[in-house]
């Protein structure tokens, strides 16, 4: 027992010492402009309770009331869907999603877009990342994230596992 505890203490001490000896790594990207436009791609977890995009949009507009009209958010959800159900390429084609919005008085406002979205927040089905027979998110997310990145939107996932978050940068 004493020998086992001694080995654990010794391994811990060496581990801490090795971690302290490593030079800090500076990330290549140190700042990101605050996104003003977003697209939420996912399932019912995004659209229930007045939709996640509505809540996030409300908070961002409240935080920057002077530029309230500059913020826009779109939700593309399919009930019960996996990530692989979404045709993400289609969502980023010109003059499609996000082409117009409605103002507070329910008037149509045609958006003048230099790009569709600043950020894409994507969600897989609740079981897909962990289900041994599905694995849909880890197999399809890098390819699906290429489209938002190509359109200059930053991709974020809300149900990632393993190395997938790195693939979404």
C-alpha positions in Angstrom: 0.0 0.0 0.0 2.8 2.4 1.0 4.7 1.6 -2.2 1.6 2.2 -4.3 1.0 5.6 -2.7 4.6 6.5 -3.1 4.5 5.7 -6.8 1.3 7.8 -7.2 2.9 10.7 -5.4 6.1 10.4 -7.5 4.1 10.2 -10.7 2.1 13.3 -9.7 5.2 15.3 -8.8 6.8 14.5 -12.1 3.6 15.2 -14.0 3.3 18.6 -12.3 6.9 19.5 -12.9 6.7 18.5 -16.6 3.6 20.6 -17.1 5.3 23.6 -15.5 8.4 23.2 -17.6 6.5 23.4 -20.9 6.4 26.8 -22.6 3.0 28.4 -23.0 1.4 28.0 -26.4 0.1 31.2 -27.9 -2.9 30.6 -30.2 -2.7 31.8 -33.8 -6.0 33.6 -33.5 -6.2 35.9 -30.5 -9.3 38.0 -31.3 -12.5 37.5 -33.2 -14.8 40.3 -34.2 -18.2 40.1 -32.4 -20.6 38.3 -34.8 -23.7 40.3 -35.8 -25.3 37.6 -37.9 -25.8 34.0 -37.1 -27.4 30.8 -38.3 -28.4 28.0 -36.0 -28.5 24.6 -37.8 -29.9 21.7 -35.8 -33.0 20.1 -34.4 -35.8 20.7 -31.8 -33.3 21.5 -29.1 -32.7 24.8 -30.9 -36.3 25.7 -31.7 -38.3 24.8 -28.6 -39.2 27.6 -26.1 -39.3 30.4 -28.7 -36.1 29.2 -30.4 -32.5 29.5 -29.2 -31.7 32.0 -32.0 -34.4 34.4 -30.7 -32.9 34.4 -27.2 -29.4 34.9 -28.4 -30.5 37.6 -30.8 -32.4 39.4 -28.0 -29.4 39.4 -25.7 -27.0 40.6 -28.4 -29.4 43.4 -29.4 -29.9 44.4 -25.8 -26.1 44.5 -25.2 -25.6 46.9 -28.2 -28.9 48.8 -28.4 -27.4 51.6 -30.5 -26.7 49.1 -33.3 -29.8 46.9 -32.7 -30.8 46.7 -36.4 -27.3 45.4 -37.4 -28.0 42.0 -35.7 -29.8 39.2 -37.5 -30.2 35.5 -36.6 -31.7 32.6 -38.5 -32.8 29.2 -37.4 -32.8 26.1 -39.7 -34.1 23.1 -37.8 -35.5 19.7 -38.5 -37.4 18.0 -35.7 -35.6 14.9 -34.5 -32.8 15.3 -37.1 -29.2 14.3 -37.1 -26.6 16.6 -38.4 -26.3 14.6 -41.6 -30.0 15.4 -42.5 -29.0 19.0 -43.2 -28.0 20.2 -46.7 -25.7 22.9 -45.4 -24.4 23.8 -48.9 -28.0 24.8 -49.7 -28.2 27.1 -46.7 -25.3 29.2 -47.9 -26.3 29.6 -51.5 -26.8 33.3 -52.7 -30.2 34.9 -52.4 -31.7 32.1 -50.3 -31.8 32.0 -46.5 -31.4 35.4 -44.9 -32.3 37.4 -48.0 -35.0 39.2 -46.1 -36.1 39.7 -42.5 -39.1 41.2 -40.7 -38.8 44.3 -38.6 -40.7 45.0 -35.3 -43.7 46.2 -37.3 -43.8 43.1 -39.4 -42.5 44.8 -42.5 -40.2 42.9 -44.9 -36.7 44.3 -44.9 -34.5 43.0 -47.8 -31.0 42.5 -46.4 -28.0 43.8 -48.3 -25.5 41.1 -47.5 -21.8 41.0 -48.2 -21.9 37.6 -46.5 -24.7 35.5 -45.2 -23.6 34.9 -41.6 -20.7 35.7 -39.3 -21.2 32.5 -37.3 -22.8 29.1 -37.8 -23.9 27.2 -34.7 -24.5 23.6 -35.5 -26.1 20.8 -33.4 -26.2 17.1 -34.0 -29.0 14.9 -32.6 -28.8 14.2 -28.9 -27.6 10.6 -29.3 -25.6 10.9 -32.5 -22.2 11.9 -30.9 -22.3 8.9 -28.5 -24.4 6.3 -30.2 -22.2 3.4 -31.5 -24.4 2.8 -34.6 -24.8 6.4 -35.6 -21.6 8.3 -35.3 -23.1 10.7 -37.8 -21.7 13.9 -36.3 -18.1 12.8 -36.2 -18.4 11.4 -39.8 -20.2 14.3 -41.4 -19.3 17.5 -39.4 -15.9 18.3 -41.0 -17.5 18.3 -44.5 -20.6 20.2 -43.4 -18.5 22.8 -41.6 -16.5 23.6 -44.7 -19.4 25.4 -46.3 -19.9 27.9 -43.5 -16.1 28.5 -43.3 -16.0 29.0 -47.1 -18.6 31.7 -46.7 -16.5 33.4 -44.0 -18.8 32.2 -41.2 -17.2 30.8 -38.2 -18.5 27.3 -37.3 -19.3 26.3 -33.7 -20.8 23.0 -32.6 -22.9 22.4 -29.5 -22.7 18.6 -29.4 -19.1 17.8 -30.3 -16.9 14.9 -29.2 -13.3 13.8 -29.8 -11.3 15.8 -32.3 -14.3 17.3 -34.0 -14.1 20.8 -32.5 -10.6 21.2 -34.1 -12.1 20.3 -37.4 -14.6 23.1 -37.2 -12.1 25.9 -36.9 
